[in-house]
Amino acid sequence: MSCSDCKIECQRFGKHRNGLRRFRCPKCKRTFTEPHTRTLDSMYIPWDKALLAVQLLLEGNSIRSTERISGLDKNTIMRVLVLAGAKCEKVSEEIIRNVPVKDVEADEIWSFIGAKAKNTSPEKKASGWGDTWTWTAIDADTKLCVSYLVGGRDAASGEDFMQDCAARIRGRVQITTDGHRVYLDAVEDAFGAEVDYAQLQKIYGAPSEE
């Protein structure tokens, strides 16, 4: 590294508290720190730590648990999670197209943002808090997630979800869902006659003698 004023080569002068090397000009005694390298867009954290955080979250660890294991701040972990999700969404949009699947299983996964709907005030519901559902369409053979959508468990979300599925699948397909009535119209509107559709309803109860 060269001094910007003296235009001479600087000497090594220890390390900065973040681990980057420091240099000092032997003439004017100014100190410099080597340039930061951005590993993840606007983030400076090491690549291996970001990867560890994502792996821990995928294995089911909480934000707090990931914070203790990785040594990263919880806000940094959430930024990594959002960034990883955005990149996965981009890959999904570009690559998962024209997929020749035969059997697709669709379902909804319940979760909540901030708090459960029954414990959320109307003001917070207006800002996005409450129950949310992740609609998933998974290839029964390869376990590939062909399509997903995060939204409510209503007809509008079901229509958008099935329209996206139809845009990614090539050829005739067998779709199996639960007994949610939204699927009846959503599947027909999205696929028309190019689909075999069935609802699988599980009935729980005590076994009968018969």
Secondary structure, DSSP 8 states (H G I E B T S, - for coil): -B-TTT-SB-EEEEE-TTS-EEEE-TTT--EEE-----SBTTB-S-HHHHHHHHHHHHTT--HHHHHHHH---HHHHHHHHHHHHHHHHHHHHHHS-SB--SEEEEEEEEEEESS-GGG--HHHHHTT-EEEEEEEEEETTT--EEEEEEE-SSHHHHHHHHHHHHHHB-S-EEEEE-S-THHHHHHHHHHTTSEEEEE-----------
